[in-house]
Amino acid sequence: MRNIFSNRRFNPSPHRVLVTGFAATILLGAILLSLPFASAQHQATSFLTALFTATSAVCVTGLVVVDTGTYWSTAGQVIILALIQVGGLGFMTMATFMFLLLGKKIGLKTRLLMQASLNQNHLQGIVNLGKYVLIFTFATEFFFAAALAWRFSLDMPLPRALWFGLFHSISAFNNAGFDLFGQFGSLTGYVQDSTVNLCITTLIILGGIGFSVIVDLTNWRQHRKLTTHTRLVLLVSTGLLVSGTLLFYLFESDNVLQNYSWTGKILASYFQSVTPRTAGYNTVDIGSLHSYTQMLLIVLMFIGASPGSTGGGIKTTTFAVLGSAILSLARGNIDVTIFRRMVPRDQVAKSLAILLLAIALVLVASTALLYTEHQDNFLLTLFETVSAFGTVGLTMGLTPHLSEAGRVIIILTMFLGRVGTMTAVLAFAARTRATLPIKHPPGNILIG
């Protein structure tokens, strides 16, 4: 038996393990959610609805075809919360947690899987990073769960407030966007509440900035120096956050924000600038926004969070590298430099491949939705597919009305958005034997 499993055919790549691992977790969650005890009416749920919900939870998206707060029982909500936690941290990180609890030794293969799961370039220190991720995650979630429970206790009984605080803290940190308030209302009842707004947005930012960045910031006192990656993530994230807030305020002051106080407008604009970065919560009606504001949210959703985080999208660093490449070409320089550091050309090529694969996925899925849902509003389907690809969870109202074919399309889009289009390609690409590099003669091609 040992010889059989040592065979190369039974030694899949880390990318393939990650893809199949996420798929297996989704399937297990769908089976559990389809059972009668998981629904509030104690009736069996259709497998497609359960599969859609499980995929949205594991892929930390937040798109739902049934209302989380009213359709699912407490047991069903616990299953969803567990799927969110596993999906946000990655099943390999959770497996590492179990290994540590049992005192198991973490071997090289597990370390390689952790490296792929956490999207790190180096294997050194990967176990320590995994430990830090777990400690930081649990500490942050429980701290903000207490803060939210205190606020919710002013509106509901304490036991319910404690459950709501824990659920929304974990959901927000993992950038999932699931809520329990019912009627697909998300956090619209707290649009001008500073405590809820600041707690949820802080959780979203901490979960979406990337764990390696958090570790680097934690060690800043000791080294007094930040890595190029951390500096780039902070710069791009801050720029997107500030510009998103200002533009949302400018675009919607005469629309959905017109009846709010000045501080309420600022809070709502800030919240709607943070949440498209793969979180999925909303405090205003997304369907009532101006079309150009919805387009702004699409751009923010497409860019998404940062690498090694709980969020999706093409990632902030991919966006920054491609932008820097354009600037370098405009200056007549073929080398891309950021903070006086040259970006390796393979990373530039990878960024371009990620962008093209993401555009292709979004366009194909949007076109398919136009056909299956008999829609003439391209912006509506584009918003839905970009939200699914970026694992965001915002919707203009299409999700609950999706046909069975439409649900399958969104399920596949959420899955590919979470595992990453490049990871999916590498997972299913045919293996090639290592050969000596062959350089072909150059061919001149007209570009542009």
N, C-alpha and C positions, 0 to 999 in steps of 0.2 A: 504493500500500500504506500509506503514511504517513497519507493521508487516511482510509483505512478504520479504522485503529486509533486515530485521533484522534476517531472518532465516539463519542458519549456511550454508546452501547450497549457499547462495548469499554473503558469507563472505570469499572470497578466500584468500590464504596466500600471503604475499608480493612477494614471488618468482613467484607465478602464475600470479600476477598482472603485474610484470615486463615483463615476457615472452609475455603475451597477449598484453601488451602495446606496446612493440617493434614491435610485429607482426601487430598490428593495424596501427601503424605509417608507416610501410613499405607498407602496402596495400593502405593507403591513398596516399602515394607518388607515388606508381606505377600507380594508377588511374590518377593522375594529369599528370604524365610524358607520359602516353599513349595518351593524348589528342593532337590534331593537333597543338595548339599554342606552345607546348613545344619543337617541333623539328624545326630546321632551315629551312626545306623545307615546314613547315606548313602542314605536313601530319601525320596522326595517326600512332603511333608507336606500334608494336606488344606488347601485354601485357607481354609476357615473357621477352622481352628486357627491358621494363620499370620496371618490377619486379626485374630483375637482377640488374639494375642500382640503384633502390630505396633501395634494400637490401644492396648493396655495400656502399651506402651513409649513411644509418642509422647505419649500422654495422661498419662505418668508416674504410672500407677496401681499396677501390681504384681500385679493379679489374673491368674492363669495357669491354663490348663486342662491343661498338661503341665509337668512339672518342668524348670525352666530349667537346673539344674546337670547333669542326666542325659540329657535328651531332645535338647538342642541341641549341636551340635559347637562347637568353638572359633570357627569362622567364623560360625556362627549366633549365638553369644554376642557376638561383636564387632558384628554387625549390630544386635542388640538394644541394646547399649551406645551405639552411634551414634544410634539412634532415641531413646533416653532423653535424650542430650545435646541433640539438636535439639529434641525436644519440651519439655524443661525450660526451655531458654533462649528458645525460640520460633524458628521458622525464619527470621524476619526479622532477628533478632539474629545468627544464624549467617550469613545472607546479607550483613549489614553487615560481618562479620568477613572474608568473602571479598573484598568491595569494598575494604576497607582494605588487605588483603594485595596486591591487584592495583593499588592506587593509584588506584582509580576515585573519581570525585566522587559524593557522595551527594546526590541531588536532593531536591526538595520532596516528590514522591510517596513516595519511600522513607522520608523523615523522618516523613510522616504514618502510614505503615505501622508504623514503629518505635514511634511514639507509641501507636497502638492495641495493638501487641503487648506493650509494657511497661506498658500501662494507666496512662498519664500524662495529666494534665489540660492540660499546657502543652507547646508544641513547642520552646520555648527550651531549649537545652542537651541535646537528645535524643541527638545523636550522641556527645557526651562521656559521657553516661550509658551509652550502648551500649558504648563503649570500656571504661568502668570495670567494667561488668557482666562483660565478657569477661575482663579482667585478673584481677578478683577471683575469678571462678569457677574459672579454670584454676589460679591460685595456691593457692586453698583446696583444690581437689580433689587436686592433686599432693602438698600437704603432708600431708593426712590419709591419702592413699594410702600414703605412706611409713610413717606411724605404724601403720596397719593391717597393712601388709605385714610390718613387724617383729614384730607380735604373732602373725600367722598363721604366720610362719616357725618359731615354736616348736612348731607342730602339723603342719606339712607341708613338703615341699621348697621351697627358696627361689624357683625360677621360678614354681611354682604360687602361692606366697604373694604374689609381686609382682602376678600377674594378679588374684588375689582382692582384694588391697588396692586396686588401681585400679578394678576393677569395682564393689566395694561403696562406695567413696568417691564415685564419680560417681553411682551409683544413689541413695545417701543424700542427697547435696547437692541432687539434682533431685527429691527426695521421691518416688522411683519405687518402692522396696521390692523390687526383683528381687534374688534371692540365688542363689548357686551351691553351697550346701551339700547340696542333694539332699533327696529324700523330703518335699518341701513343708515342711521343718523351720524355715526362716528362720534366726533367730539364737538358737534355743532352747538350743543347746549352749553359749552364752556368757551365760547369764542372770545369773550372778554375777561376770562378768569386767568389772572397772571400766574397763580400757582400751578394749575394744570398745564398751561401753555409752556411755562419755563421747565417744568419737570419732564414733560414729554419731549420737547425739542432738545433738551440736554441729553436725554437718553438716546435719541436718534443720532445726534452728532457723535456721541461717544461710541455708539455701535457702528457707525458708518465711516469713521475716520481711519480705521485700520489699527490692529493690535500692535504691530511693530512701531507705529507712530506713537502710540500711548507709552510703550516701553521706552522709546527714545526720549520722550518728554519727561518721563519719570526719572531717567538717569541723567537729566541735563545738569542738575546740581553737581554731580560728580565729575562729568566730562566737560561741561561748559561748551558743548558743541553738538549741533544737530546734524544728522545725515542729510545728504542731498534729497533723498526721498521724502523725509519728514518735512523739510523746508518747502518742497514743491507741493506736497499735499496740503499743508497749512495755507500756503499762498493761494492755491486754486480754490480750496474749499471756502476760504474767507471771501475771495472775490466773487464766487458764485452766490454765496449767502447774502452779501451786501447788495450786489446788483439785483438779485432776485427780489429782495425785500423792497428796494426802491422802485423797481419796475412794476411790481404787483400793486404797490400803493398808488403809483401814478396811473396805472391802467384801470383800477377798480374803485377809485375814490368816488366816482359818480354812479357806481353800480352796486355791487354787493356790500360795499363798505360805507355807503352813504348815510346809513342810520346809526352808525357806531360813533362813540366818542373818539377823540383824537388818540388816546392811548389804546382804545379798542382797535382802531384802524392799524396802528403800528403792530400790535400783537398779532392780528389776523394776517397782516402782510408778512411778518417775520415767520409765523407758523407755516404759511403756504409756500414760503421760500425754502424752509427746511424739509418739509415732508415729501416733496417730489424727489429728494435725494434718496429714494427707495423705501420710504417709510409707509405711506399709504393712509395715514390719518388725515382728516380735514376738519376744519372748523367753519367753513363756508360751503355752500352748495356749488360743487365744481361745474355742474351742468348749467348754472346761471351766469357763469363768467363770460366775458367777451371772448370772441374767437381768438383774438390776438393774445389774450392772457392765457388761454388754453394752449396756444402754440408755445408760449414761454414755458409753461409747465412741461410740455413734451420735450423741449430741449433739455431742461433740467433733469427730467426722468431718464433721458437717453444717456446723458453723461454719468449720472448715478453717483455712487459712493467711491471709496478708495480701496485699493487692493488689500487683501488680507482682512477684510471687515465682514460684517454680516449683510452688507448691501450688494446691489447688483449694478447694472449699467455697463458701459464700456470702461468706466473708471476715470477718476480725475487725472491720474498720471498719463493715461493713454491720450486723453484730450490735450493735456499740456505738451506732451512730446510731439504730437502731430502739429499743434500750433507753433511750437518752436521750430519744427522742420520747415514749415511754410515761411517763417521769418528768415531762417537761414538761407533758403533758396532765393528769397527776395533780395538778400544781401550778397548773393553770388557765392555762398559758402555751402559746400556739400556736407560738411560736418555739422551735426546738431549739438549745440552747447546750452547747458542750463546751469546757472550759478557758477560759470567758469569751469564747468565739468563737461567733458564730451560724452554724449550718449552713444553707447555702442550701436552700430548699424543694425545688428540683429534685433535689438529692442525697438528701433524705429520701424523695421519691417514687420515685427510682431504687432506693433500698435496699428499699423496700416491694415494688416490682415484682420485684426479684431474689429476695426471700424467697418471694413467692407463686409465681413460676415454678419455683423449686427444690422447693417443697412439692408442686406439681402433678406435676412430673417424677418425684419419688421415689414418690409414691402410685400414679401410673399404672404405673410400671415394677414396683413391688412387687406390685401386683394382677395384672399380666400374668405375673410369675414364679410367683405362686401357681397360676395356671391352667396354664401350660406345664410346670411341674415337678411338678404334682399335689401341692402342699404344703399342709399345714394349719397349719404353724408360721409365723405372720406375722412374728414377730421374726427368724426366719432369713432370710426374703426381704428384710425391711426393712433388716437389717444389710448384706446383699449389695448392694442398690441404693444405699444411702447411701454405702457404701464406693466404689462405682463413680462416683457423682456427685461425691463429694469427692476423687476421684482418689487414694484412700488405698491400697487393696490388701489390707486386712485381710479375713479371711473366717472364718466359723464352720464351714467345710468344704464349702460348697455348690458353689464354683466348679468343681472338677475333675469334678463330676457333672452339670453343666448339659447340657440337651438342646440341639439345634441352634437351636431357637427361643429358648431361654433365653440362649444365647451372643449371638445377634443383639440381644436386649434389652439385655444388659450392654454390648455394643459401642457401641450408640447412647447409652446412659447415660454411659459413660466419655467419649465424644466430646463430648457436650453439656456435661458437667461440666468438661472441659478448656477448650474454647473459650469457655464461659460461656453461660448461657441468654439473657442480654440481648444478647450479641454475635450469637448465632444468630438471634434475633428481628430485630435490626437488619440482619443480613446478607440475610435473605430477605424483609424487609418491602418492599412496593412503594414505589417512589420517588414522591414528590409534588412538584409544582412549588411553588416558594417563593411564598407569597401573603401579603398583609397579615394581621396577626393579627386574628381576629374574636372579640369578647367576647360570649358569649351571656348572656341574663338568668339570674340564680341560680334554682336549684330546691331547695326544702327536702326533704331526705331524712332519715328517722329512722335513726340509727345506734346499734347496740348493743341 
